[in-house]
Amino acid sequence: MGPTGCASPDMAWRREQDGYLKAILTAKVYRIALETPLQEAKALSKALGNTVLLKREDLQPVRSFKVRGAYNRMCRLTPEQLVRGVICSSAGNHAQGVALAAKTLGCTAVICMPFNSPEIKIAAVKELGGTVELVGESFYEAQIHAQKRAADEGLTFISAYDDPFTVAGQGTIGLEILRQSDMDNIDYIFVPIGGGGMIAGIAAIVKALKPEVQVIGVEPTGANAMAQSLVRGERVTLNKVDAFADGVAIKLPGAEPFRLCRELLDGVVMVDNSAISTAIKDVFNETRSILEPAGAVAVAGAKAMLGYYGLKGKRVVAVTSGANMNFDRLRLVSELVDVGSAETMLAASVPDHNGAIVQLLELASLQDGRPMDVTELKYRYTDGAGRRGTARMLLGLGVPPGGRPCRELLQRINAQEGFYATDVSDMDLAQVHLRHMIGGPAMQNGDCLQDERIFKVDYPELPGMLARLLEPISPRFDITLLHFRKTGNRSATALLGLRLPPGEVADFWQAVGALNAEYSFTELSEREHSVFTMFI
């Protein structure tokens, strides 16, 4: 049937020429939602040479825009439906919106959440009176369970994004942007995309009233279902989703949002986790508010597009969609925050003799002779086979990667006899794992270990999942390396090294094939392997 309820006769308006315009103008959201401010980010505007306005949806009562769509959908339920109650599936923000709407309307709400949902969001739902049911290891398992309960128990399922009234509720954000600004001078509106409900609603109202304003979606590079769907002309289901920005980590965009985005969207920008983390810092510097990763996606996208095209003098809006940050996540954000924007990380090798490290640091100077700011340096003496006479180190410097100072530094280092350096700032595995693992190669009988293979393993960050990963591996195969650190993310990443002679490779893949499909094994790329073998 497509989006929830779209086959019913009272949803026919969604395909009329002014259907969404009327639905947004008459949306019932302000009983519980705020008209959030449109705030200039002065420092960011100055740095970018453009006027950047933040649409502060992080200031909503539940710290997220989701309350708009949830209430606009639920206030239209019949008295009989309200008596039976509602149910939804959510990793957090939609859950809080539904719980608050249910409390306001006086009905019960069952919220199905994955086991690895952030504790701050689970607690917030309970505080609002929602009944939390933790089920499954992903949003999709929770959604299947919620839809089955809805069918079995006569509850009304409230979609997070794939419902016309939800889309119309989120569209009130676009109406406010036009009303609060000089709409004749807005060039771009940047909106995060998860399932697509918010950007579909914003695009619907903006294109109806000011079609010359460009509406640009922003997705994480590892959760770009809408971008892929728009390219292919049909909805695409991702096999794997990066859950760093968990609020937009959606495998399949909504049917109704996709239909609207195909007609109305001007483009989609993709940003990596480092750019998202840096955008969190940018907004904190402006507002002293800490956005969740999904809440900062639009700011990261605005910075990326303005910088890539060298645009100046433009007036742009970025929707800061939420601020329900899990405190544990801050550790990972702080590690990624400057990588890709203000910090360069180099993997370097130098002659292993007295004074070589000082010589390397002397090469790290700016054009005017001032030393670069050293942000990190890690070195460990190694006397393994093939390593004698060479010292290897990770060097962090306070200059943007890829810029002129960085390029000139690499040229200076690599021009010195016996010196070598490469920029690994864009290598996520280097930031999350390698920087914590300097120590030298694995040795066996005085020589480097043979037949070692290193894998990145992704799986849900839940208690017991690491032990479950090792159960089919540890008794049968020789583990040579294991690195894991809890990040507060929905998805965990472990680095796993194994000694796998050619005759054991097939047995290994058969053994891990018995694991849950949520476990994903990826061998290091050639570039990653060349960097990692410098140090471990």
N, C-alpha and C positions, 0 to 999 in steps of 0.2 A: 504493500500500500504506500510505501515511501514514508515521508515524515508523519509523525503521529497525528492522526485525525485528518490528514489532507484529503482523504477520499470522501469525507462527509460533505453534504451539501452546503453547510454553513462555512466551509472553507473555500468556496469557489471564488471569493473576492481576491484571493492571493494571485490569481492570473489576470485580473482586470488591470487596465492601464494605470489607474490611480489607486489600486487596491492597497498597497503598502503605505502609500502617502496618507490615505485616510486612516488606516489602522494605527499608524504611528502617532498621528495628530490626536487620535482619540484613545491612545493607550492609557491604561490605569496603573500607573507605577508610583505616583507620588504619595500614596498613603504610607508607604514604608521606605521608598527610595528618596535620596536627596538629589537636588540639582547641583551637581558637583562643580567646583570652580574650574575655570580655564586659566592656568597660571603660567606666566612667562618664566622660562628657565634662563635667567639672565647670564649666568656664567657660561652655560652651554651655548647660548646664542652667540655670545662674544667669541667663543672658541671656534665655532663653525662658520661665523660670518653670515648667519641666517637667524631669523626670529623663530625660536622654538617654543611652542606653547604646549603645556602638559594638561591633558584632560584628566583630572584627578579622581578617577573612579576608585582609587585605593582609599578614598575617604568615605565611601558608603558605610552604612551601619555594620555590614558584615565584611568590610574591607575588600569588596569585590563588586564588579558590575552585575554579577549574576542575579542579584536580587530583583533587578528590573524585569527580566524575562520570566522568572519564576512567578512573581506576583501577577504579572499581566496575563499569564496562562491560567493560574489557579483561581483568580477572582471571577473567572467566567464559568467555573464549575457549577453544576446544579446543586441545590440543597441535598439531594439524595447522594450525589457523588461526594460532597463534603462530609456527610455522615459516615460513608464507608471509608474515607481517608485516601491518602495519596502515597505513592512510593516512587523512589527515584534511585538511580545509581550515580555515584559521583566520587571523585577523589578528594573533594573538599569544598570548593567554592560554591558550586551549584547546590551541594547539600545544605550549606548554610542558608542560601537564598530560599530554598524550599522550606527548610525548618522555620525560618522567620515568617514566611508567607503563611504557612500552616498555623503558626501561633497567632498571627494577626486575624486569620479567617476562622479560627476556632476549630480546626480539624486536626486529625492525627496524621503524622508523617513518618513513614519508615524509610530510612536512608541506608542503602546498601553500599558499603565502601570496601575497597580492597584492603587486605590485611596490612599492607605497607603504606597506608594513607598517613600523612603527617599527623602527629599527635595533637598539634595545635588545632587542626581542623576537626578532628574527632571530638575533642573537648568542646569546641565551639558549637557543634551540632547538638550535643547533649545539653549544653547550657540553654540552648534555644528551645528545648523540649522535644527535639526529634529523637526517634528510637533508632539507634545505630545497630546495623547488622553487618559485621565484618565477614566478608565472603570472597573467596577467590584470591588469586595473586595478581590480577590485572583488572582494569576498568571494565573490560569486555566480559570477563567472567561474572563480575558484579552486575553488569547490565542484563545479561542473560537470566541470572537468578531473579532480578527485580521484575523483569517482564513476565517471567513465569508466575511469580507470586501475584502480580497484578491480574493475570488471566485467571488464576485459580481462586483468588479471594475477592475478586470484584473491586480491587483498588484501581485508582486512576494513575497511570504511569506518566510522570512529568519529565519530558525530555529536556536535556541540558541545552540543546541547540536546534534540534530537528523538528520544530513545530512553528507554524506561522505566527501564532500569538507570542511565543518566546522571541522570535526574530523581531517582531514589532516592538516588544518591550525594550530589547537592546537598542533598537533604532532610535529611541528617544535620546540616546547619547549624541547622535548626529544632529538631531534637531537642536539640542542645547548648544552644540558647537557653533552652528550657524547663527543662533540667536545671541550668543555671548560675544561673538567676534565681529569684526568688519568682514562679512562674508565675501565682499567683493575683492578682498585682498588675500584670501587664503589660497595657497597654491597646492598644498598636499595635506592629506590626512592619513596618518600611518596607524594601522590597527592590527593587533595580534590575531592570528588565526589558530584556532584549535579545531573544533567541529564546524566553525564558520558562522554561527548564529549572530555574533556581534557585528562582524564586518558586513554580512549580508544586510542587516537592518540599517547600519550606518550608510552603506552604499545606496540602499533603496531611497532613503530620504534625501541624501545629498544630491544624487543624480536627478531626483524629481524637482528639486528647488534650485540647485546651482550645479548643473551638469559639467561646467568647465573645471570644477575642483576635482583634482585627481585623488582617488581613494586607492591607497597602496596597502596590501596585506603584508604581514611579516611573519615568517615561520622559522623555527630552528632548522638548521641543516639536517639534523637527525630526526625531524618530525615534520616533514614537508608534504603531507598527504594532499593538501589542497593544490599546491603548486604542481605536483605530478598529475593530479586529476585534470587540472586546467590544460596542461600540455597535451594530454592524451584525449581530452574531450569526453571523458567518462570517469566516474568515481574510481579511485585506485585505493586498494587496501594495502597498507605497508606490512611487510613481514616482521619488521622490527622497528621499534620507536625509541629514540633517546628520551629518557624520562627526566632529564635535568630540569627542563621547564615543564613540570608535571601538569600544570594547568592547561597547556596546549598540546600535550603529548597524546594525540589522537591518531589511531590507525586509519580510520575511514571518515571522511567529511560527511556531514549531513546531506541528505538528498535535496531538501529545499534550499539550504544555504548554497550548495553547489550550483543549483539552477540559477539562483540570483547572481552569484559571483561570475558565472560564465557570461551573463548579460552586462554586468555593471562594473566589474573590477577593472582597474587600469594596470595592475601589475602586482607581482609578489616579489619581495626581497627575502633572502635567506641569510641568517646570521648564526655564527657559531657560539659555543658556550662561553668562550672568553669575552666576546663582544657583549653578550647578555650580562655577564658579571660586571663588566666595566660600566654598562648602562645603569646597573643597580647603584654603583658608586656615584655616578654622575647625578642621579636623582637624589641620593642621600646628601650629597654636597649642596644641592639646591634647596631641599625641603626638610632634611633631617628625618625623612621617612625611609624605611627599608622595604623596598618592593620585593615580592617573590620573583623568581626568574621569569615566569610567564608575564608578570606585570611590567617587566622592563623590556620585553621583546620589541615593542613598537619604537621605543627610544633608540634601541640598538639599530633597528632597521632604518630609522630616519638618519642617524649618523652615517651608516654605511652608504646609503644612496646619495646623500648630499656630498659625501667625500668622494665617492667613486666617480661621479659626474662633474665634480668641481663646481657645484652650484653655489651661488652667493646671492644674498639679498632676497631670498625666498622667505615666505611666511608659512610655517608648517605646524601641524598639530600632531602630537603623539599621545595615544590613549594609554595611560598608566592603569592597567586593568585590575590589579590586585596587590595586596600587601600581606597575605597570610603566609609569611615566611616561617618555615620550620627552623628553629634555632640551630639544629645540628648541621643544616645545609650551609650555614655561614662559613664553616671551615673550608669547604670546597670553593665557595664563591671567592673567599679571600685569596686562595691559591691561584685562581684563574683570573682575578680581577684586572691585573695589569698586563698579563700576557696577551699580546696581540694589539696593545695600544700604547703602553708606556714602558714596558719592560721587554728586553731582548734576552733570550736564554741561548747560550752557545755551548755546544759540545766541542771541547778543544783537546788537542794533544800537543805536548811540548817536550823538548829534550829533558830527560830526568836527571838534571844536575843542579847543584846549588845555584840559586839566583834565577832559575828559569821562570818561576811563578812571578817574581818581581818584574822580569822582562816582559811577560805577557801583560801584566797590569800597566806597565809603562806604555805599551802599545795602545791600551784602551784610553785614549784621550780624544777630546773633541778637537774640531778643526783649529780652534784658537789656542790649543795647548792645554786647556783645562782638563783635568781628569774626569772621566765618566764616573757616575755614581755606581759603585758596585753594590748590588742588591743581594747577591748570593754567590758563594764560592764553595765548591765541594771537591775535595781531593783526598785520595787514599793511596799510599805507596803500594805498588804492586810489583812483585818479582816473579810473575808467572811466565810460563813458556810463551815466547813471542812478545813479551811485554817489557823485557829488560831494555833500559835506555829510553823509555818513553813514559811520560806522566800524562794521565788523562784527568780532565776535570770538567765539571759543569760550572759555567760562569754566567751569572745574571747581571745585567747592566741596565741602568735607568734611561734607556733611549728606546724610541719606538722601533720595532722590528721592520726591516725592509726600507727604512728611511736612509737618507744620505749618510748620516754618521755611522749607521750600522753597516752599510755597504762598504764604506771606506775602511772601517775597522777590519772587516773580513779580508779586504785586500791587503792591508798592512800585515795582518797575522800570517796569511797564507804566502806572503812574499818572503817571509823569514825562513831560512833553512831549518828544517826539522820541526817547524810549527804548522799546525793545521787547525782550522775551526769551521764549524758549520752551524747555521741558525736552526734551532729546533723549537722556536717559539710557537709554531703552529702545530706541534705534535702533542696531542692531548695525553698520550701515554707517558711522554716525558714529564709532563706537569704532575700527573696524578700518581705515577709509580716511580719512574727512573730517578727523580730528584731525591727520593728517600732511600735509594738502594745502592749508592756508591760503595764498592767494596772489593772489586776485582773478579776475575773469571772463576768459574767452577773448575777445579783441578782434579786430576786422577793420575796417580803415579808420576807426578811432576809435569804432566802435560795437560793441555786444555781438554776438558771433557768432550768426548765424541758423541755424536748422535743426539745432541740436545736440541729440542724444539720448544719454542716458547709461544704460548697462546694467551690471548685476551679472552676471558670468560665473562659474559654478561648474564645476570640473573636477577630476580627480584631481591631487594634488600630486606629480607625477613629473617627472624631468628631460625636457626637450623638449616638454612639454605647452603651455607658454606660446608657444613658437615655432610649434607646430602650430596654436594658436588663431589666430595672426596671419596664417598663410599665405594663406587665402582672402580676408582682409580688407585687409591692408596695400597690396597692389598696386592695388586698385580703389577704395578708399574713404579719405576724409580722416579720419585719426585725430586727435582733438582732445584726448584725455585718456587716460592709461593709468597705473594704480597697482596694484602687486602687491608683497606681502612674504611670503616664506616663513614659515610658522607652525609647521611640524612636524605639521600636521594631515593626515589622509588626503585631505581635500578642500581645494582652494585656491579663493580668491575673488579675481578681478581686477575692477577698476572700469574700464570702457571707454567713452570718449566718441567719438562719430562725428558728422561733419557729413553729414546725410542729407536732402537736398532731397526733396520728395514723390515725385519721379520715380525716386528710387533706392532707396526703401524695399523694394519687392518684390524688386529685385535683391540687396539685402543679405540678406534672409531666405533667398533661394535659395542664396546663396553659403555662408552658415553652415550651411545644411541638409546640406552635404556633409561636415561635421565628424562625428566620432564621437559617438554618442548620449550619451556621458559629459559632453559640454559642454552646459550649460544657460544660456540667456540670459533675464534678467528685467529689464525696464525699471524705473527708479525709480518708486516710488509717488508719488502727488500730494504727500503729506506729505514724503517724502524729497526730492523734487525741489525743493520750496519751501525746505527747509533748505539743500540743497547749493548752490542758486543764490545764496544769501546770500554764499558764500565763493569759488566757483570758476566 
